[in-house]
Amino acid sequence: MITYYWPPSGGAGVQRILKFVKYFPKFGIKPYVITVREDKASYPVIDDSLLKDIPQEAEIFRTNTFEPFDMYSKLLGKKSIPTGFSNESNPSAFQKFSRFVRGNFFIPDARKGWIKFAFDDACKIIEKENISTVITTSPPHSAQLVGLKLKKKYDFMNWIADLRDPWTDIYYYNEFSHLDIAKNIDLKYERLVLENADAVTTVSKSLKELFATKSEKINKEKIYVIANGFDEDDFRVKEGLTTDEFIITYTGTLAENYNPTVFFEALKKTTEKFPEIKFKLRFIGNFAMSLIAEIKKLSLREILDLIPTVNHEKSVQYLLQSTILFLVIPKIENDKGILTGKLFEYLAAKKPIVCIGPSDGDAAEIINECNAGKTFERNAESNIANYLEQLVIDWKVKKDLDLKNDYYKKYSRFSQAKELSDILINFKK
């Protein structure tokens, strides 16, 4: 299993592969993990609490890397290279230049200097341990180019390319100002990976459809949807719920292009209708300051609780201590296929979800399937306000809005590891 992000790296990107590794031994699979040395890596966030999820059966191999683009971070005084630019809504001239350099000289991404090191170590392990199956997960998509090189060298090898996000269709892709030659190279890499992988796994039906269009040579039947999910172990301890506050929680990135203003306006109406209720709007993670300014304009600043990024354990605690949970799908092209990892942890927290995004999107479908809340379009302010008001009325009576069904359990990390293990078993038949 080849992954750049691995504990002590934190954030959403590490969760998927880590949980596969955690549960693979339950299905008789021993994982060998190739990742980058933590002292050489460029991580968006550190989360030591995830180290406990690495099973004893797993063997971890940490390689060197060469990442000249990390000068970007050092020059800006940052600890990591941004991906979605959530805090760069008004980029400086230097930031624009850096994006151009990244998009045209670091293809497919700024981790391309890791490819040689990961490939060399993978060859040694494959030959020493007689490995027949390799799983590469991305982003960064440089990991997929490691898989492509391995597939060319070992024709007996079964290769699963796991793509958690779109590649050339990611919502911030155009921010890199690719020249035609650079974009064509990137498109070629994407196509070659999808054509040559023995199986492709991705997180939503919409992404499956998107990847299937990249080449006539791609067999759609080899693309499997294994959604993101939640780990039941993380939710076994029930945190005490504060009953004197109506707490609305959002975790993760909240960038400008998420366009959540309609929710803020509906919340404003709700707070005015229930002046006796103590509301709290809690943001945990990275948020665009322009959105904070919008909240201030609506005179909601006094209920706003801004909390910087926390480790995964603490994030789960905040979810469990909430009354309801707020989710936003970015307003971008192909937004119907966005299935953010936080949705599944929201489900496991068993709190009603208020989602802003396409009502016919993949996220809305799962929320409806699990009877876990409602999804609203961005022109539905009055409907959002009515729903919030009904939730407040119910809360005033019972102080506990926790969902009583268990439909969400199909999205457990254990179940998803079983799905992936079944693909591996089919290779051996």
C-alpha positions in Angstrom: 0.0 0.0 0.0 1.6 3.2 -1.2 0.5 6.4 0.5 2.1 9.8 1.0 -0.2 10.7 3.9 0.3 8.5 7.0 0.4 9.1 10.7 1.6 11.3 12.2 0.0 13.2 9.3 -3.5 14.2 10.2 -6.4 15.5 8.2 -9.0 13.8 6.0 -6.6 12.4 3.5 -4.9 9.9 5.8 -8.1 8.4 7.3 -9.2 6.2 4.4 -6.0 4.3 3.8 -5.2 4.1 7.6 -8.5 2.4 8.3 -8.1 0.0 5.4 -4.8 -1.0 7.0 -6.3 -1.2 10.4 -8.9 -3.8 9.5 -7.2 -5.7 6.7 -5.7 -8.2 9.2 -9.3 -9.1 10.2 -9.6 -10.6 6.7 -6.3 -12.4 6.6 -4.4 -9.7 4.8 -1.0 -8.4 5.9 -0.4 -4.8 4.9 3.0 -3.5 3.9 2.9 0.3 3.8 5.3 2.5 1.9 5.1 6.2 2.9 7.4 9.1 3.3 9.7 9.9 6.3 7.9 12.3 8.6 10.9 14.5 8.9 11.0 14.9 5.1 7.3 15.2 4.5 5.1 18.2 3.9 1.9 17.5 5.9 -1.1 19.8 6.2 -1.5 18.9 9.8 0.0 16.6 12.5 -2.2 14.2 14.5 -0.4 11.8 16.7 -3.7 10.4 18.0 -3.9 8.4 14.7 -0.8 6.3 15.5 -2.8 4.0 17.7 -4.8 2.8 14.7 -1.8 1.2 13.0 -2.1 -2.6 13.6 0.8 -4.6 14.9 0.6 -6.9 11.8 1.4 -4.0 9.4 5.0 -3.3 8.3 5.7 0.4 7.7 8.5 1.5 5.4 9.4 5.2 5.4 11.3 6.6 2.4 13.3 9.7 1.6 11.8 12.3 -0.7 12.9 15.4 -2.6 10.5 18.3 -2.5 12.0 21.6 -3.7 8.6 23.2 -3.7 8.6 23.1 0.0 10.4 26.4 -0.3 7.0 27.9 -0.9 6.0 27.1 2.7 9.3 28.3 4.1 9.1 31.6 2.2 5.6 32.2 3.4 6.4 31.0 6.9 3.9 28.1 6.6 4.3 24.5 7.8 2.8 23.0 4.7 1.9 23.5 1.1 -1.7 24.4 0.6 -4.0 22.2 -1.6 -7.4 23.8 -1.7 -6.2 27.4 -1.0 -8.9 27.8 1.6 -7.2 30.8 3.2 -5.9 32.4 0.0 -9.1 34.0 -1.4 -7.1 37.1 -2.4 -3.7 35.6 -3.4 -0.7 37.9 -3.6 1.4 38.2 -6.7 3.9 35.8 -5.1 1.2 33.3 -4.3 -0.1 33.5 -7.9 3.4 32.9 -9.2 3.9 30.0 -6.9 0.7 28.4 -8.1 1.9 28.8 -11.7 5.3 27.2 -10.9 3.5 24.4 -9.1 1.1 23.8 -12.0 3.7 23.8 -14.8 6.9 22.4 -13.3 5.6 20.0 -10.7 3.4 17.6 -12.6 1.2 15.9 -11.4 1.9 17.6 -8.0 4.4 19.0 -5.7 5.2 15.5 -4.3 6.7 14.2 -7.6 10.1 14.1 -6.0 8.9 11.2 -3.9 8.2 8.9 -6.9 11.7 7.6 -7.3 12.2 6.8 -3.6 8.8 5.1 -3.2 9.3 3.1 -6.4 12.8 1.9 -5.4 11.6 0.7 -1.9 8.5 -0.9 -3.4 10.6 -3.0 -5.8 12.7 -4.3 -2.9 9.6 -5.2 -0.8 7.7 -6.8 -3.7 10.7 -9.0 -4.6 11.6 -9.8 -1.0 8.1 -10.6 0.3 6.7 -12.0 -3.0 3.9 -9.3 -3.1 1.3 -9.7 -5.8 -1.0 -6.8 -5.1 -0.3 -3.1 -4.8 -2.7 -0.4 -3.8 -1.8 3.3 -4.4 -4.0 6.0 -3.0 -4.2 9.7 -4.0 -4.0 12.6 -3.8 -1.1 13.3 -4.1 -1.4 11.7 -7.5 2.3 11.2 -7.6 1.5 8.0 -5.7 -0.4 6.7 -8.8 2.7 7.2 -10.9 4.6 4.9 -8.6 1.9 2.3 -9.3 2.1 2.9 -13.0 5.9 2.3 -13.0 5.5 -0.8 -10.9 2.8 -2.2 -13.2 5.1 -1.8 -16.2 8.0 -3.6 -14.4 6.0 -6.4 -12.9 3.4 -7.7 -15.3 2.2 -10.3 -12.8 1.3 -7.6 -10.3 -2.3 -6.7 -9.5 -2.7 -2.9 -9.1 -5.6 -1.1 -7.4 -5.6 2.7 -7.9 -7.6 4.4 -5.2 -8.6 7.9 -6.1 -10.2 9.8 -3.2 -10.6 13.0 -5.2 -10.9 14.0 -8.9 -7.5 14.5 -10.6 -7.7 17.1 -13.4 -11.2 18.0 -12.4 -10.5 19.0 -8.8 -12.3 22.2 -8.0 -9.1 24.3 -7.6 -7.3 22.8 -10.6 -7.5 26.0 -12.7 -5.9 28.0 -9.9 -2.5 26.5 -11.1 -2.7 28.3 -14.5 -1.4 25.4 -16.5 0.1 25.9 -19.9 -1.4 23.7 -22.5 1.6 21.4 -22.6 1.5 21.0 -18.8 -2.2 20.2 -18.7 -1.8 17.7 -21.6 0.9 15.9 -19.7 -1.3 15.8 -16.6 -4.3 14.5 -18.6 -2.0 11.8 -20.1 -0.9 10.7 -16.6 -4.5 10.5 -15.4 -5.5 8.5 -18.5 -2.6 6.0 -18.2 -3.3 5.3 -14.6 -7.0 4.7 -15.2 -6.3 2.5 -18.3 -3.5 0.4 -16.7 -4.8 -0.2 -13.2 -6.4 -3.6 -12.8 -9.0 -2.0 -10.6 -9.9 1.5 -9.6 -11.6 2.5 -6.4 -13.2 5.8 -5.7 -15.6 7.4 -3.2 -18.8 8.1 -5.1 -20.9 7.1 -8.0 -20.4 10.5 -9.7 -16.6 10.1 -9.5 -16.9 6.6 -11.0 -18.8 8.1 -13.9 -16.3 10.9 -14.3 -13.3 8.6 -14.4 -15.0 6.3 -16.8 -15.1 9.1 -19.4 -11.4 9.7 -19.5 -10.7 7.0 -22.1 -12.5 4.6 -24.3 -10.1 1.9 -23.1 -11.3 2.1 -19.5 -13.6 -0.8 -18.5 -16.2 0.8 -16.3 -16.8 -2.5 -14.6 -13.3 -2.3 -13.0 -14.2 0.9 -11.2 -15.6 0.2 -7.8 -17.3 2.7 -5.4 -16.1 2.3 -1.8 -17.3 5.4 0.0 -15.5 7.1 2.8 -16.8 6.2 6.3 -16.4 6.2 10.0 -14.6 4.0 12.5 -17.0 2.6 15.1 -14.1 2.5 17.6 -13.9 6.3 17.5 -17.5 6.7 18.6 -17.8 4.1 21.4 -17.4 6.7 24.2 -20.5 8.9 24.4 -19.6 12.5 25.4 -21.9 14.4 27.7 -24.2 16.6 25.7 -24.6 20.3 26.8 -28.3 20.8 27.2 -28.4 24.6 27.9 -27.0 25.5 24.4 -28.1 24.8 20.9 -24.8 24.0 19.4 -24.3 23.9 15.6 -20.9 22.4 14.6 -18.9 22.5 11.4 -15.6 20.7 11.1 -12.9 20.9 8.4 -12.2 23.5 5.7 -14.7 26.2 4.9 -13.4 28.1 1.9 -14.9 31.1 0.1 -16.2 29.0 -2.8 -18.3 26.9 -0.4 -20.7 29.8 -0.4 -22.6 29.0 2.8 -24.2 32.5 3.1 -27.8 31.2 2.8 -27.3 29.2 5.9 -26.0 32.1 7.9 -29.0 34.2 6.8 -31.5 31.4 7.8 -29.7 31.1 11.1 -30.0 34.8 11.7 -33.8 34.5 11.3 -33.9 31.6 13.7 -32.0 33.3 16.4 -34.3 36.3 16.2 -37.3 34.1 16.5 -36.0 32.4 19.6 -34.2 35.2 21.6 -34.4 33.1 24.7 -32.3 30.3 23.3 -28.5 30.3 23.7 -27.1 29.5 20.2 -23.5 28.6 19.4 -22.1 28.3 15.9 -18.9 26.4 16.2 -16.3 26.2 13.4 -13.4 23.8 13.8 -10.6 23.8 11.3 -9.6 26.2 8.4 -12.0 28.9 7.4 -11.9 31.8 5.0 -11.9 35.1 6.9 -14.2 36.6 4.3 -16.9 34.3 5.5 -16.3 35.4 9.1 -16.8 38.9 7.9 -20.2 37.9 6.5 -21.2 36.4 9.9 -20.2 39.6 11.6 -22.4 41.6 9.1 -25.4 39.5 10.1 -24.7 40.3 13.8 -23.9 36.7 14.6 -20.4 37.2 15.8 -21.4 36.8 19.5 -22.6 33.2 18.9 -19.5 32.3 16.8 -17.0 29.9 18.3 -13.8 29.6 16.2 -11.5 26.7 17.0 -8.3 25.9 15.1 -7.7 22.4 13.7 -7.7 19.8 16.4 -6.7 16.1 16.3 -9.2 13.5 15.2 -10.1 12.4 18.7 -11.0 15.9 19.8 -12.9 16.5 16.5 -15.1 13.5 17.3 -15.7 14.8 20.8 -16.9 18.1 19.4 -19.3 16.3 17.1 -20.7 14.3 20.0 -21.2 17.4 22.1 -23.2 19.1 19.4 -26.9 19.6 18.9 -26.9 19.5 15.1 -24.2 19.4 12.4 -23.7 21.8 9.5 -22.4 20.5 6.1 -21.6 22.5 3.0 -20.8 21.1 -0.5 -18.6 23.6 -2.4 -20.4 25.5 -5.2 -18.2 24.2 -8.0 -18.4 22.2 -11.2 -19.2 18.5 -10.6 -20.4 19.4 -7.1 -23.0 16.6 -7.2 -20.2 14.0 -6.9 -18.5 15.6 -3.8 -18.7 13.1 -0.9 -16.6 14.6 1.8 -15.3 12.3 4.4 -16.7 14.3 7.3 -20.2 13.4 6.2 -19.8 9.8 7.5 -18.5 10.9 10.8 -21.4 13.3 11.1 -23.6 10.2 10.5 -21.9 8.2 13.2 -22.3 11.1 15.7 -26.1 10.6 15.1 -26.9 14.3 15.1 -29.3 15.9 12.5 -27.4 17.2 9.5 -28.3 20.5 7.8 -26.5 20.3 4.4 -26.2 23.1 1.8 -25.6 21.7 -1.6 -27.2 20.0 -4.6 -30.4 18.3 -3.5 -29.8 15.6 -6.1 -26.1 15.0 -5.3 -24.4 12.0 -3.8 -24.2 13.6 -0.3 -27.9 14.4 -0.3 -28.7 10.8 -1.4 -26.8 9.3 1.6 -28.3 11.8 4.1 -31.8 10.8 2.8 -30.9 7.1 2.8 -29.9 7.3 6.4 -32.8 9.6 7.4 -30.1 11.8 9.0 -31.3 15.3 8.1 -32.0 17.4 5.1 -30.1 19.0 2.1 -31.1 22.4 0.7 -30.2 24.3 -2.4 -28.7 27.7 -2.0 -31.9 29.5 -3.0 -33.9 27.8 -0.2 -33.3 30.2 2.7 -36.9 30.1 3.9 -36.9 26.3 3.9 -33.7 26.2 5.8 -35.0 28.6 8.3 -38.2 26.6 8.7 -36.2 23.4 9.3 -33.9 25.1 11.8 -36.9 26.4 13.7 -38.5 23.0 13.8 -35.3 21.5 15.2 -35.2 24.2 17.9 -38.8 23.6 18.8 -38.1 19.8 19.2 -34.9 20.5 21.2 -36.8 22.8 23.6 -39.0 19.8 24.5 -36.5 17.0 24.7 -33.0 18.5 24.7 -31.8 15.6 22.7 -32.1 15.4 18.9 -29.9 12.3 18.5 -31.1 10.0 15.7 -32.4 6.7 16.7 -31.9 4.6 13.6 -28.7 2.7 12.6 -28.9 3.0 8.8 -25.5 4.7 8.9 -23.7 1.5 10.0 -23.2 0.3 6.4 -20.6 3.0 6.1 -18.3 1.7 8.8 -14.6 1.4 8.0 -14.7 -2.3 8.9 -17.4 -2.8 6.2 -15.3 -0.9 3.6 -12.2 -2.8 4.4 -14.3 -6.0 3.7 -15.3 -4.5 0.3 -11.7 -3.8 -0.6 -10.5 -7.2 0.6 -13.1 -8.9 -1.6 -11.6 -7.2 -4.6 -8.2 -8.5 -3.6 -9.6 -12.0 -3.1 -11.1 -11.9 -6.6 -7.6 -11.2 -8.1 -6.5 -14.6 -6.7 -9.4 -16.6 -8.3 
